[in-house]
Amino acid sequence: MLDGLNMDIRFLPHNIHLENPDLFSSRDPHLQHLRKQLLVHRSKLLDSLPWNNPGIYTVSGGRQIGKTTLLKQWMNELLEKKATPECIIYFTGELIDDHHSLVRIFTDILEKRHNTELFYVLLDEATYIKGWDKGIKYLADAGMLENVVLLITGSDLVIIKESRMRFPGRRGAAGTVDFHLYPLSFFEAVKLNGEISTDEIEYLTSSDTEPNALLVDKLYGEFDSYLIHGGFLTAMNDMAMRQTILPATFLTYSDWIRGDVLKRHKQEHYLYEILTAIVKRYGSQVTWNALARDLSIDHPQTVSAYAAILESMDAVFIQPALLEDRLTAAPKKARKLMFSDPFIFHAVRTDFGRLR
């Protein structure tokens, strides 16, 4: 099967199923790592992904949130549903330089289809590829994506949103074509952690009677833990196996924030100042002008631009003020800046040790 597809050998470690589909779940690097974890989560998003509708789909979400693992779990479930192995292909955008390379790689694979079966192409972290949307548009216009389920993931929400607007009429017939992967909710985290039984969870969510004090204490304990790990599975597994979150785990996420900001040719010391300002003013209303006056950054627009980048990475949430008479956002009024997840807050504070 490998020879028939003539696949670039760099992608073979992630396409073990082409050699032997029975070995995919045990030899795929991401699924191997998943099996070593104490807490293994199956996202409900897997039930919403397109099983049999051709089209162009996107899954967005912050880095290290589990998008790649989600794709590998989906591949494994496709194989379990008896999809033909050679009709499932995974590519990582980290190994593709630009849209010219993307078109060449996809063309080499898609032209070798020998049947009319639905073809699944998974393009992970597409935003690493310069002009990736141009390549996808060309393939769609050339008819190369007929009878293909193309699932694209990316961590830059703005780029994903803007680029997918260039595919009108090419997305397919499915009702939902764009998906977003988030950390586990508090409910999902409690259920996965298993410290509170399924019966107790059902009792808490359905009973009108007052729960006993022991159960309430257990629930508060779970909430205290959630305020640390924030539903991030790596952090949850650290706490489950070691009763603490490893410094390396915090570093992974803080490096992601720093790296993605620097990739946009922004200044690290400006990033540090803005993150410091967010921590110091947590829960308070601020204006871009007020922040700029307190920082070495000269222009309020610069502060706004950095905040927008952090928001597009799912790292920061900007809560605008409300126009009461219209129930819409008031962009000229002060807003609140907060991290989108408790774990991001802790990761930032751990990495930028001077943050208070």
ABEGO torsion letter per residue (X at the ends): XAAAAGBBAAAAAAAAAAABAAAAAAABAAAAAAAABABBBBBAAAAABBAABBEBBBBBEBBGAGAAAAAAAAAAAAAAAGBBAAABBBBBAAABABAAAAAAAAAAAAAABABABBBBBBBBGAAABBGAAAAAAAAAAAGAABGBBBBBBBABAAAAAAAAAAABGAAEABABABBBBBBBBAAAAAAAAGABBAAAAAAAAABABBBBAAAAAAAAAAAAAAAAAGGBAAAAAAAAAAGBBBAAAAAAAAAAAAAAAAAAGBBAAAAAAAAAAAAAABGBBBBAAAAAAABABABAAAAAAAAAAAAAAGABBBBBBBBAAAGBBBAABBBBBBBABAAAAAAAAAABAABX
